[in-house]
Amino acid sequence: MSTISQIQVVSFRASGHFLNWIEAQRLDGESVNQAAQRILKEVSGTSTALSTISTNIVDIVDKTVSSSLNPVMERMAAIEERLGKLSA
C-alpha cells in the first residue's frame, strides 16, 4: 500500500520585524519566499541541511521569554512578600 504525499501551496503575509528577519536570513540568490520555506523546513527538521537555525531560534525565544518573565516574577515575589506581612 503506497502513501500519497500531500502537497499544498502555503502562503502568508509577513511584515515588520518578522519580514526583516526573514530577509536577513536569505542566502545569495534566494528569494524571501525561498528563505521562508527553507527556514520552516530547517526548524521542522525535514531539511537535509544542518539545522543550526533551529538552535538559534530556541535560544532567541528562551532569552526573550526569560527577559520578559523575570520582571514579572520579581514583582510577584514582592507582592507575595507584602501579602505575607499583611496576614501576619
N, C-alpha and C positions, 0 to 999 in steps of 0.2 A: 504494500500500500504506500503510495507516494504522497508526500505532503505538498500542498500548493503554497508557494511563498506569496504572501500578501504584499502588494506594492501599492502605495498611495502617495500622491503628492501632498506634502505638508508645507503650508506657508503661514507666516505670521508677521506682524508688523513689529519692528524694533525701532526705538528712538532713544534719544538722550544718552545717558551713561551706558546703557546696555548696547546700543548701536556702536558707540565709540569703542567700547571694549571689544566687540566682535571685529570691528575694523582693525583694531590694534593687533589682533591675533592672526590676521591674514598672512599667508605665505606669499612669496613672489608669484605674481601671475594669477593669484586666486581671487575670485570674486567674493563679495560679502556672503552671498548665498552658499558658495562652496565652503567658505570658512565656517559658517554656522553648521553646515552638515557635518564637516569633519570634526568639529568640536563636540557635537552631540554624539557622534559615533565613538569618539575617544572617551568621553565621560561615561557612556553606557557600557564600555568595554567591548563593543563589537568591532572596533577598529583593529587592524592588524599592526598599526603603528604603535610604538611605545607610547604609553599614555601618562606622560608626566603632568599634563594639564589637569587631569583628574585630581591628582595630589595637590596641585596648586589651588584648585577651586576649593577643595576641602579645607585647606589651610586658611584661605581667604575668608570662607564662611565661618570657620571656627573663631578666627580673630575678630570678625565683625560682630558675631553673636556675643562673644566674651566681652568685648569693649562696650557693647550696648547693655548687657546684663549686669556688669559689675556695679555701675552707679545705682541701679535699681535694687540690687541685693544689699548694698551698703545702706541705702535709705530704709529698706525693710528691717534691717538689723537695728538701726537707730530707733525706728518706730516700736519694734518689739521691746527694746530696752526701756523706752519711755512707758510703754504699757505695763511692763513688769513693775516699774516704780510706782505707777498709779494704783495697781492692785495690791501692793504691799502695805 
